[in-house]
Amino acid sequence: MNHVMQKQKLKILQDQFTIHRLPAGSEIPVEIYQSPFYTIVNTDEELSVVCSSSIDLKAEKSDEGWSCIKVAGPLNLSMTGIIAGISDVLAKSQIGIFTISTYDTDYVLVRTTELSRARQALTGSGYIIEI
C-alpha cells in the first residue's frame, strides 16, 4: 500500500484561466493551442476546455477567474491521497475546486478571488508553495 508520507510541493501558475463548456460533438477550438496550459475533455455529453483567459472562445458556457495550483511532479500513478489531502484542506476553508490530472501530476484550480485564502490554508497545513 502506497501512502503519501509528506505534503507535496505546490506551484501557482502565472496565468488566469477560464473553464468552457461546448456542446457534445463540437470541434476542438484551434485557438486553445495558443494557451501555454490547456486541457480538453470530450465525453458523449460535452466538450470541456480549460485554457488561458486571454483566449476568447465561443462556448455555450464559460466560467472565468480561475487560478491554477500545480502539484510538483512527476508523481507515481500508484500514489494515493494527493488530491484528497489538498481538497480536504480547501473544503475545510470552504474553497471550491476544479481538478485536472495528467499522467505526471495534478492541478487544482481555485477561483482567483479565493487564491490568497487557499494559499494560507495550504501553507497552514504544511504544504510548501513555490512562487
C-alpha positions in Angstrom: 0.0 0.0 0.0 1.5 3.4 -1.1 0.5 6.3 1.1 1.7 9.9 0.7 4.0 10.3 3.6 4.7 14.0 3.2 2.9 17.0 1.8 3.6 17.7 -1.8 5.2 20.9 -3.0 2.9 23.1 -5.0 3.4 25.9 -7.5 0.9 28.5 -8.6 0.9 29.0 -12.4 1.2 32.6 -13.5 -2.0 33.0 -15.6 -5.7 33.3 -15.2 -7.9 30.5 -16.6 -11.4 30.0 -17.9 -13.4 26.8 -17.9 -15.5 26.4 -21.0 -18.3 24.0 -21.9 -19.2 23.3 -25.5 -21.9 21.0 -26.9 -21.2 17.3 -27.4 -19.6 16.7 -30.8 -18.1 20.2 -31.1 -14.9 20.7 -32.9 -11.9 21.5 -30.7 -11.4 25.2 -31.0 -7.9 25.7 -32.5 -7.4 29.0 -30.5 -6.7 27.0 -27.4 -3.4 25.8 -28.8 -2.1 29.4 -28.2 -2.5 28.9 -24.4 0.6 27.7 -22.6 -1.6 25.5 -20.4 -4.8 23.9 -21.6 -6.8 20.7 -21.2 -9.6 19.2 -23.3 -12.1 16.6 -22.2 -14.5 15.1 -24.7 -17.4 13.0 -23.5 -20.7 12.0 -25.0 -22.3 14.8 -23.1 -19.9 17.7 -23.6 -16.6 19.1 -24.7 -14.9 20.8 -21.7 -11.9 23.1 -22.3 -9.7 24.8 -19.7 -7.3 27.5 -21.1 -5.8 30.9 -20.5 -8.5 33.6 -20.1 -6.6 35.5 -22.8 -8.1 33.1 -25.3 -11.6 34.1 -26.4 -13.6 31.0 -27.1 -17.2 31.0 -28.3 -18.6 28.5 -25.8 -22.2 27.9 -24.7 -21.0 28.3 -21.1 -17.8 29.9 -19.7 -16.6 30.4 -16.1 -13.8 32.9 -15.9 -11.5 33.9 -13.0 -9.6 30.7 -12.0 -6.0 30.3 -10.8 -4.1 27.1 -11.1 -2.1 25.3 -8.4 0.2 22.6 -9.8 1.4 19.7 -7.7 5.2 19.3 -8.2 5.8 16.2 -10.1 6.2 13.8 -11.7 4.1 11.7 -9.4 3.9 7.9 -9.4 0.5 6.7 -10.6 0.3 4.4 -7.5 0.5 7.3 -5.1 -2.7 7.9 -3.2 -4.3 10.7 -1.3 -2.7 13.7 -3.1 -5.9 15.4 -4.4 -7.8 14.2 -1.3 -5.4 15.9 1.0 -5.5 19.2 -0.9 -9.2 19.1 -1.4 -9.8 18.4 2.3 -7.8 21.4 3.3 -9.6 23.6 0.9 -13.0 22.2 1.7 -12.5 23.0 5.4 -11.9 26.6 4.3 -15.0 26.4 2.1 -13.0 26.9 -1.1 -14.4 25.2 -4.2 -12.0 23.5 -6.6 -11.8 22.2 -10.2 -9.2 19.4 -10.6 -7.2 18.2 -13.5 -5.0 15.2 -13.6 -2.4 14.2 -16.1 0.0 11.3 -16.3 2.7 13.1 -14.4 0.9 15.3 -11.9 -2.3 17.0 -10.7 -3.6 20.6 -11.0 -6.1 22.2 -8.7 -7.9 25.3 -9.9 -9.4 27.7 -7.4 -11.3 31.0 -8.0 -8.7 33.8 -8.2 -10.7 35.7 -5.6 -10.0 32.7 -3.2 -6.3 32.2 -4.1 -4.9 34.1 -1.1 -7.1 32.2 1.3 -6.2 28.9 -0.5 -2.5 29.7 -0.1 -2.9 30.4 3.6 -4.9 27.3 4.2 -2.5 25.1 2.3 0.7 26.5 3.9 -1.0 26.4 7.3 -1.5 22.7 6.7 2.2 22.1 5.8 2.2 22.4 2.1 5.1 24.3 0.6 4.1 26.7 -2.2 6.8 27.7 -4.6 6.5 31.1 -6.4 
